[in-house]
Amino acid sequence: MRDTLVATIGTSVLTNFQQLASAQKFETWASFQPAGEQPGLREAESLLKEAAHDLAKERPENAAKTLNNLRFLPRVLGAEVASLSALLQEPPYGGLKQAILLHSDTHDGALAAEFLAHFFHIRFGLHVQPRRVLELRDDVPGVFRTFGLRNLVKEFARTVQDFGAGRLVFDATGGYKAQVALAVVVGQAFGVPVVYRFERFSEIIELPPLPFTLDLEFFSSVRALLEKEKITIHDLASALGQPLTDANPAFARLSVALAGPDGNNEYTLSPMGQLILELLKLRERNVSRR
């Protein structure tokens, strides 16, 4: 049974309530919300204002308790709440018992995850654990692209190790859009379904696998390179031979796992390289258990 949700988390709920808090009139704010929700929002004006104040003061648990009194789940609660609500209506996932929330390495990311953790527990009865993904922040694109996304792969792999792939479902609705394709590839590699809820859809969809294959036997033969924090030109030439271009079949096969070179002519693992390394580790653990 798939009883554990692993969800990427964004900060849309904070942005939504900041817009409410900064609006001169509640009616003005409500007029920009979905037409079908506006009557219910007007009835819940005091609750919504109280929650907006609590979030502004960084009291996420208070805000979650207040918003649990809502009679419905409006869009202002964010994509993650809408996605979980839709997911629980799907027969394969109706038995979810716990959630791991993967959030950015930012103050707002942690605050949003803390609010959602409380709300998921109070409203849906889930046991929830927020996890910070180190270096997953958008102020330095190079750090995000190389280290942040690599660490996201590590966290996905950690959940597979902790719970087993058969218990998991990945939800990539929240957070940075660059995470969606990565989540699909990671899910495909580990055998975990990946779901996504488009804003205009009432239901959630399971994302189809991407057309890719990995030659794990080849990557196993160069695992020593994948384990290195920095991979030098000398390291590559010693393991793969020359030239270090696509004219060298071994280098061409390895290049998907590499990011760089940097100013020092050194490489690091790409997010795909981190995924390959995690798959090799998982295979090694599975062999040792036999």
C-alpha positions in Angstrom: 0.0 0.0 0.0 1.2 3.5 -0.9 0.8 5.2 2.5 3.6 7.8 2.3 3.5 11.1 0.4 6.7 12.8 -0.6 5.9 16.4 -1.7 7.9 19.3 -3.0 6.8 22.4 -1.2 6.6 26.0 -2.5 5.7 29.3 -0.8 2.5 30.1 -2.6 0.4 29.9 0.6 2.6 32.7 2.1 2.3 34.9 -1.0 -1.5 34.4 -1.1 -2.0 35.5 2.5 0.5 38.4 2.1 -1.7 39.7 -0.7 -4.7 39.4 1.6 -2.9 41.2 4.4 -1.8 44.0 2.2 -5.2 44.6 0.5 -6.9 47.8 1.5 -10.3 46.1 1.6 -11.2 42.5 2.0 -13.8 42.7 -0.7 -11.2 44.0 -3.2 -9.0 40.9 -2.5 -11.9 38.5 -2.6 -13.0 39.9 -6.0 -9.8 38.5 -7.5 -10.4 35.0 -6.2 -12.2 32.3 -8.2 -15.9 33.3 -8.6 -17.2 30.1 -7.1 -15.3 30.6 -3.9 -16.2 34.3 -3.3 -19.4 33.7 -1.2 -17.6 31.3 1.1 -14.6 33.6 1.4 -16.8 36.5 2.4 -18.4 34.3 5.1 -14.9 33.3 6.4 -13.5 36.9 6.3 -12.6 37.0 10.0 -10.9 33.6 9.9 -8.9 34.5 6.8 -7.8 37.8 8.3 -6.8 36.2 11.5 -4.7 33.5 9.6 -3.1 36.2 7.5 -2.1 38.1 10.6 -0.7 34.9 12.2 1.4 34.0 9.1 2.7 37.6 9.0 3.8 37.2 12.6 5.3 33.7 11.8 2.8 31.8 13.9 2.1 28.9 11.4 0.5 26.6 13.9 -2.0 29.2 15.0 -2.8 29.9 11.3 -3.3 26.2 10.6 -5.7 25.8 13.6 -7.7 28.8 12.5 -7.9 27.7 8.8 -9.0 24.3 9.8 -12.4 25.9 10.7 -13.0 26.7 7.0 -15.9 24.7 5.5 -14.1 24.3 2.2 -10.5 24.4 0.9 -10.1 27.7 -1.1 -7.3 28.3 -3.6 -5.7 30.7 -1.1 -4.5 27.7 0.9 -2.0 27.0 -1.9 -1.3 24.3 -4.5 -0.1 21.8 -2.0 -3.3 21.6 -0.1 -5.4 21.4 -3.3 -3.1 18.6 -4.5 -3.3 16.5 -1.4 -7.1 16.9 -1.2 -7.4 15.7 -4.8 -4.9 12.9 -4.2 -6.8 11.5 -1.3 -9.8 11.0 -3.6 -7.9 8.7 -5.8 -8.3 5.0 -4.8 -4.6 4.1 -4.9 -3.7 6.9 -2.5 -6.7 7.1 -0.2 -4.8 5.4 2.6 -2.0 7.9 3.0 -0.9 8.1 6.6 2.2 10.3 6.5 3.9 13.0 4.4 7.5 14.1 3.9 7.6 17.8 2.8 10.7 18.8 0.9 11.2 22.5 1.1 13.7 25.0 -0.2 16.7 26.2 1.8 15.1 29.5 2.6 13.3 31.1 5.5 10.0 31.4 3.6 10.4 27.8 2.4 10.7 26.6 6.0 7.8 28.7 7.2 5.5 27.5 4.5 6.5 23.9 5.2 5.8 24.3 8.9 2.4 25.7 8.2 1.5 22.9 5.8 2.8 20.3 8.2 0.4 21.6 10.9 -2.5 21.9 8.4 -1.9 18.5 6.9 -1.9 16.9 10.4 -5.0 18.8 11.7 -7.1 18.7 8.5 -6.1 15.3 7.0 -4.8 13.4 10.0 -1.3 12.8 8.5 1.9 12.5 10.4 4.2 15.0 8.7 7.9 15.7 8.6 9.3 18.8 6.9 12.8 18.3 5.4 15.0 21.2 4.3 16.8 20.6 0.9 20.2 22.2 1.4 21.2 24.7 -1.3 17.8 24.6 -3.0 17.3 28.3 -3.4 17.0 30.6 -6.4 19.3 33.5 -5.4 22.4 31.9 -7.0 21.3 30.0 -10.2 24.5 27.9 -10.3 24.1 26.7 -6.8 20.5 25.8 -7.4 21.2 24.0 -10.6 24.1 21.9 -9.4 24.0 21.5 -5.7 20.3 22.2 -4.9 18.9 19.8 -7.4 21.5 17.2 -6.5 20.5 17.5 -2.8 16.8 17.1 -3.9 17.7 13.8 -5.6 19.4 12.8 -2.3 16.3 13.5 -0.3 14.1 11.6 -2.7 16.5 8.7 -2.5 16.6 8.9 1.3 12.8 8.4 1.4 13.1 5.3 -0.8 15.7 4.0 1.6 13.6 4.9 4.7 10.3 3.6 3.5 10.7 1.5 0.4 9.6 2.5 -3.1 6.4 0.4 -2.8 5.0 2.7 0.0 5.7 6.0 -1.7 4.1 8.5 -4.1 5.9 11.7 -5.2 3.9 14.9 -5.6 5.8 17.6 -7.6 3.0 20.2 -7.6 4.6 22.6 -5.2 7.9 24.4 -5.4 10.2 25.3 -8.3 9.0 24.1 -11.7 12.5 22.8 -12.5 11.8 20.1 -9.9 8.9 18.5 -11.9 11.0 16.8 -14.6 13.6 15.7 -12.1 10.9 14.2 -9.9 9.6 12.2 -12.9 13.0 10.8 -13.7 13.7 10.0 -10.0 10.3 8.4 -9.6 10.8 6.3 -12.8 14.3 5.2 -11.7 13.1 4.0 -8.3 9.7 2.7 -9.4 7.7 5.4 -7.6 4.6 7.1 -9.2 4.8 10.9 -9.6 1.7 13.0 -9.5 0.9 16.6 -10.3 -2.1 18.9 -10.1 -2.5 21.6 -12.6 -4.1 24.7 -11.2 -7.1 24.5 -13.5 -7.7 20.8 -13.0 -9.9 19.5 -10.2 -8.2 16.1 -10.2 -4.6 15.1 -9.9 -2.8 13.3 -12.8 -0.1 10.7 -12.7 2.8 12.0 -14.9 3.9 9.5 -17.6 7.5 8.2 -17.6 10.2 9.8 -19.7 11.9 7.9 -22.5 15.3 7.3 -21.0 17.5 4.3 -20.0 20.6 4.1 -17.8 23.5 1.6 -18.3 24.1 0.9 -14.7 26.8 -1.6 -15.5 28.9 1.2 -17.2 28.3 3.6 -14.3 29.2 0.9 -11.8 32.6 0.6 -13.5 33.3 4.3 -13.0 31.7 4.6 -9.6 34.9 5.8 -8.1 34.5 9.0 -10.2 31.0 9.5 -9.1 32.0 9.3 -5.5 34.4 12.2 -5.8 33.4 15.7 -4.6 35.5 17.2 -7.5 36.4 15.4 -10.6 39.6 16.6 -12.4 40.6 16.4 -16.0 43.3 14.0 -14.9 40.7 11.8 -13.1 38.6 11.6 -16.3 41.6 10.9 -18.6 42.9 8.2 -16.3 39.5 6.4 -16.2 38.2 7.1 -19.7 41.2 7.9 -21.9 41.4 10.7 -24.4 39.9 12.7 -25.9 37.5 14.2 -23.3 34.9 14.9 -25.9 31.9 13.1 -27.3 34.3 11.5 -29.8 35.3 9.3 -26.8 32.3 6.9 -26.3 33.1 6.4 -22.6 33.2 10.2 -21.9 30.0 10.7 -24.0 28.2 8.2 -21.8 29.5 9.7 -18.6 28.8 13.3 -19.6 25.1 13.1 -18.5 26.4 12.6 -15.0 28.7 15.6 -15.0 28.3 19.3 -14.4 31.0 21.6 -15.5 33.8 22.2 -16.0 34.2 25.2 -13.6 36.8 27.9 -13.6 39.3 25.4 -12.2 38.6 23.0 -15.0 36.9 20.6 -12.6 33.6 18.8 -12.7 31.0 17.9 -10.1 28.1 15.5 -10.4 25.0 16.8 -12.1 21.6 16.0 -10.6 21.4 13.1 -13.0 24.8 11.9 -11.8 23.5 12.1 -8.2 20.5 10.0 -9.2 22.8 7.4 -10.8 25.0 7.2 -7.7 21.9 6.8 -5.5 20.7 4.0 -7.8 24.0 2.2 -7.5 23.9 2.5 -3.7 20.3 1.1 -3.7 21.4 -1.8 -5.8 24.3 -2.5 -3.5 22.0 -2.5 -0.5 19.6 -4.8 -2.1 22.4 -7.3 -3.0 23.7 -7.2 0.5 20.3 -8.1 1.9 19.9 -11.3 -0.2 
